[in-house]
Amino acid sequence: MDRDALGAFLSRRRNSLQPSDVGAVVGPRRRAVGLRREEVAQLAGMSTDYYTRLEQGRSPQPSIQILGSVARALRLTLDERDYLFRVAGHSAPDRHSVGDYVAPALLRVLDRLADTPALVISALGETLVQNEPAKALFGDVSHYTGLERSEVYRWFVRPGTERRRYPEHDRDRQSRAQVASLRAALGAMGPNSRATELVRELTRKSPEFAALWDEQEVHRRFADHKTLIHPDLGEIEVDCQVLFTEDQSQALLVLTAPPRSEAAGKLELLAVLGSQQFSVERQQQGLG
């Protein structure tokens, strides 16, 4: 690990970005050149102190998960990301595998969707990044690790948590769609991929999944109309539009509602109050 090279690279990349590059609002009195360290830390989901130590060469070797988060926060290209991993003492990630890297172009689209829930997911249903309205609607899923990062896995192995966001009458349809999407991912990723591992574990742990898998359905959803249940706001009827990357390894999901509808008002409330406000209110009520 070359701490000096790592720190210099992070500092230069941070100073080359402007708040508008990451969808942030610039205040009238701002004098900082580039992004502040605390802004990068927030984007990467880590403490400002930890990120500062990375830049100053005072940290232990960062994990590949930390590096992936920093690469996404700094909007690094694939070449820049590979360099970041190497100076940090890791091998560069396999560009053909599913990982946490999100193309800067896709992130720029997400940055401009501050008023409606939007998130980027992998082919395996792993949430790679979500905006604040999406966190308020679905909860912050960044704490999941391993196979539990996949919504498909949680849907069948942790149904009590994942399925409560959907009306009971729609859960069978969602189950079939989850399985069909995973089979499409397996076909694209091949037998020696994490998709195979996910299928193997789900078949072992969930009889429901095993039965649906045997039906051999395969398709991906490009659009959907569904009702979601928020713990505080109740049912929210939304349209879900999906934008895939060219290789279809990742997708941007955007949830909207017709203008002036009740659902649109609830989405606006989510965007204004955010996940933290609802979390505080539920804790005060003894519900969190």
N, C-alpha and C positions, 0 to 999 in steps of 0.2 A: 504494500500500500504506500503510495506516494502522497503524503498528507499535504505537502506544499503545493503540488500540482492540483490536487483535488480542491484545496481551498481557493487557489487562484482561478480555477475554472468556474467554480460556483459563483465567486464574487463577480467575475466578468460577465457571466451570463445573467446574473441578477440585475446588474447595472445596465444591461442592454435592453431590458424589458421596461415598458411603461405600464401603468395601471390599466390603461385601455386595452393593452394586449391580452390581459387576463380577465377582462370584463368588469374591472373595478371602477368605481366612480372617483374622479379626481377632485379633491377639495380646492377651494380658491387660494388657500395659503400654503399649498404644498411646495416645498423647496427641494425635496429629496430627488437625487438623480437615479432613475430606475426604480425598481421595487425596493421596499424596505425588507429587512430580514424577517420581521414579524409577519409581513404579508406572504412571503414565500413559505414560512413555517405553517401558516394557516392553510394555504393551498395544499401543502403536502401532508397536513394532518398530524403535525408534530409540534413539540414545544419550541418556542423561540430560542430558549437556551441551548437546546440540542442542535438546532440548525446553526446557531452562531458558533458553537464549538466545531462543527463540521467545516465551516468557512475558515476558522482560525487554526485548523490543524490540531485541535486539542481533543478530538473524540477518538474512541476505539474504532475499529473497522466497522463501517455501517453494513447492515444486512442487505441482501438483494431486494427485500421488500421496501426498506427505507430508500434505497437508490431509485427504485421504480417510482416511488411517490415523488421524490425530488425531481426526477426527469420529467414527470408529468407536470409538476408545478412550474418548472422553468421552460416548459414548451420545447423540449429538446427534440431535434431530429433524430432519426435512427442512428446516424453516424455519431452525433453528439452523445447520445445515450450510451452507445458502445464504448466510447472514450471514457465516460464517467465511470462505468463499471470497471474498466481496466485499471484506471489510476487508483480506484478504491480497492484493488487487489482481487477482483472477481473476473471470471470469464464473461465475455459479452454474451447476452442471451441469444438463444436460437431465434432467428427472425421468422422462422416458419412455425414456431410453436405459439400456443395461446399464452399471453402474458398480460402484465398490467400496463404495457405501453399503449398510449392512446395518441393517435396522430394529431399534431397541432391544429390541422385544419378542422378536425372534428371538435376539438376543444374550443376553437374560436366560435363555432356554431353554438355550442353549449353555453359559452360565456354570454351570449346575447339573448338567452332565454331565461332571464331572471324573474319573469312574472308568471311562469307556469312550470309545473313539474317536468323535469327532463333528466335523463340519465344515460350513461353509456354502459352497455353490457357486452360481455364476451359471448362467443357461440355456445358456451356452457352455462349461460345464465348468471355469470358472475358480474356483480355491479362494480365497475372500474372507477367510476366517478359519478356523483349525483349533485345537483344543485340544491339550494336550501329548500325550495318548495317540495322537491322530491323527498328530501329528508323528513320534512314535516308530514308528508303523506304516507310514506312507506317506513319511516324510521331510518336512522343512520345505521347502515349495514357494514360499515368499514371495520368493525371489530371481529367479523367472522374470519376464520382461517381454515385452511385445508379444504376438504370437500364441502364443508358447510358454507363456503363462499358462494356455491352454486344454488340459485333459487330452486332448481329442479330437485336437488338433494334435500333441501330444507322442506320442500313441498310434500315429499313423501316420507321423510324420516322425522320431521318436526311439524306435523300437520297442525297441531294445536296452536302453534305460533304463526305459521305462514298463511294458513287458510282463513283465519279470522278476518282478513281484509276483503274477503269475497263473500257475497250472499251464498247461502247453502245451495240454492238451486243452480248456481253457476259453477260449482266446484268440480263436477264431473267433466264438464267441457274444458275447464282449465287443466285438469289432470291429463286429458287426452292431448291437448295442445303442447303441454310440457314434454310429454314422451315423444310426440312426433317431431318436435324441434330438436330434441336430443339425438334422435336417429338421423336427422339431417346433418347435425354436427358431426356425428360419428362417420357418416359417409364422406364428409369433407376432410376430416382430420386423419382418418385411417385407423387401422387396428392397433397400432403401437402408440396410442395417444392417451391423454388424460380422459378423453371421452370414453374410452374402453374401461378405464379404471372406475369411472363414475357409474357406468352401466353395470359393471360387475358388483359394486357395492350396493347399488340400489336393488338389484335383483336378489341379493342375499338378505337385505334388511326389510324390503317392502313387498309383500305378496301382491298388493294392488299394482305396484309398478310392474312386477314380473308378468302379471296377466295382461296389462296394457301393452307391454313390450312385445308380447307374442302376437299381437294383432298386426304388427308390421306397418303401422301408419307412419308416413314420413312427409313432413311439410314444414315450412316456416311461415310465420305470420307477418304480413306486411302492414296490416291495419287491423284494428279491433275496436269494438264498441262494448264497453263493460261498465259495471257498477262496482265501485270500491267503497269500503267501509272505513271511515276514519273514527278513531275512538272518541273524539270530541265533537266532530261535525256531522257524524252519521254518514248516510249514503251519499256518494258523489258520482254522478253519471258522466263518464268521460269518453272521448274518442282518443285512441292511441295510434299515433302514426310512427312508422319505423323507417329509419334511413340507415341502410347497410353500407359498410365500407366496400371498396371494390372487390376484395377477396372474401367478403361476407364473414370475416372472423369477428367483427364487432358491429354493434348497431346502436344508433342514437334513438332513444324512445322519447317522444314528446306527447304529453297528455294535455288535451284542451277540452273546452266545453263551449257550446253555442253562446254568443254574446248575449248579455242581459238575462241569462238563465240562472236558476237557483244554483246550479253546479258551478257556473262561472263565478258567482259571488263567493262561493266557498273556496275556490282555487285562489281568488284574489286575497282572501283572508289568510290562506296558508302562506302566500308570498309575502304578506305584510308582517305577520306575526312570527312565522318560522317555527322550526322544530323546538327551539329552546323554550319559547314562551309556553307551548303546549306541555312540554315536559315539566316545567316549573309548576304550572297549574295542576297537573295530575299528581305531582308529589304533594302539593299542599292539600289536595283532596284525599290523600292516602291511596291513590290509584296507581302510582308509578312504582 
